[in-house]
């Protein structure tokens, strides 16, 4: 397997790992929500309050953030985007180094 195929394999493996984590989060959300409802209704844990709805709402909000992270942000900021940003920064740094070298050579030639 050459370097490019290995990089594609690593990217695919990372994406599958992210989606698998999202699926686990969803299953945990469902089971946890059922547990919170049971804890409120049948176990008598503050049955007069509706605290469990707020807990589930916060958990759903966190799940939505996880979905956005996996399907939106990671699609936008993938390996290609990262590589482009690194190339831009390296180009800027090399231009600054060249400018500093030229300035140093010019200051040496004017000092003599």
C-alpha positions in Angstrom: 0.0 0.0 0.0 1.5 3.3 -1.0 1.5 6.5 1.0 -1.6 8.0 -0.6 -3.7 4.8 -0.2 -2.6 4.5 3.4 -3.6 8.1 4.0 -7.0 7.5 2.5 -7.4 4.3 4.6 -6.5 6.3 7.8 -9.1 9.0 6.9 -11.8 6.4 6.2 -11.0 4.6 9.5 -11.2 7.9 11.4 -14.6 8.7 9.8 -15.9 5.3 10.7 -14.7 5.7 14.2 -16.5 9.1 14.5 -19.8 7.7 13.1 -19.5 4.7 15.4 -19.1 7.0 18.4 -22.1 9.0 17.2 -24.2 5.8 17.0 -23.1 4.8 20.6 -24.0 8.3 21.8 -27.5 7.9 20.2 -28.0 4.5 21.9 -26.8 5.9 25.2 -29.1 8.9 24.8 -32.1 6.6 24.2 -31.3 4.2 27.1 -30.4 7.1 29.4 -33.7 8.9 28.6 -35.7 5.8 29.4 -33.8 5.5 32.7 -34.4 9.1 33.6 -38.1 8.8 33.0 -38.3 5.5 35.0 -36.3 7.2 37.8 -38.8 10.0 37.9 -42.0 8.1 37.5 -41.6 4.7 39.2 -38.7 5.1 41.6 -40.2 8.2 43.2 -37.2 10.4 42.6 -38.8 13.8 42.8 -42.0 12.7 41.0 -43.7 16.1 41.3 -41.0 17.8 39.3 -40.2 17.5 35.6 -36.5 17.6 36.0 -36.0 14.7 33.7 -37.3 16.7 30.7 -34.6 19.3 31.3 -31.9 16.6 31.6 -33.0 14.9 28.4 -33.2 18.3 26.6 -29.6 19.1 27.6 -28.5 15.7 26.5 -30.3 16.0 23.1 -28.6 19.4 22.7 -25.2 17.8 23.3 -26.1 15.0 20.9 -27.0 17.6 18.2 -23.6 19.2 18.7 -22.0 15.8 18.3 -24.0 15.3 15.0 -22.9 18.7 13.7 -19.3 18.0 14.6 -19.3 14.6 12.8 -21.3 15.5 9.7 -20.7 19.2 9.2 -17.5 20.4 10.7 -15.4 17.3 9.9 -16.7 17.4 6.3 -15.7 21.0 6.0 -12.4 20.8 7.9 -11.1 17.5 6.6 -7.6 16.4 5.6 -7.6 18.4 2.4 -8.5 21.6 4.2 -5.8 20.9 6.8 -3.2 20.3 4.1 -4.2 23.5 2.3 -3.8 25.5 5.5 -0.4 24.0 6.2 0.7 24.8 2.7 -0.5 28.4 3.0 1.4 28.8 6.3 4.6 27.3 5.0 4.4 29.6 2.0 4.0 32.6 4.2 6.9 31.6 6.4 9.2 31.0 3.5 8.3 34.4 2.1 9.1 36.0 5.4 12.4 34.2 5.6 13.3 35.3 2.1 12.4 38.9 3.0 14.5 38.8 6.1 17.5 37.3 4.2 17.2 40.1 1.6 16.9 42.7 4.3 20.0 41.3 6.0 22.0 41.2 2.8 20.9 44.8 1.9 21.9 46.0 5.4 25.3 44.3 5.1 25.9 45.8 1.7 25.0 49.3 2.8 27.1 49.0 6.0 30.2 48.3 3.9 
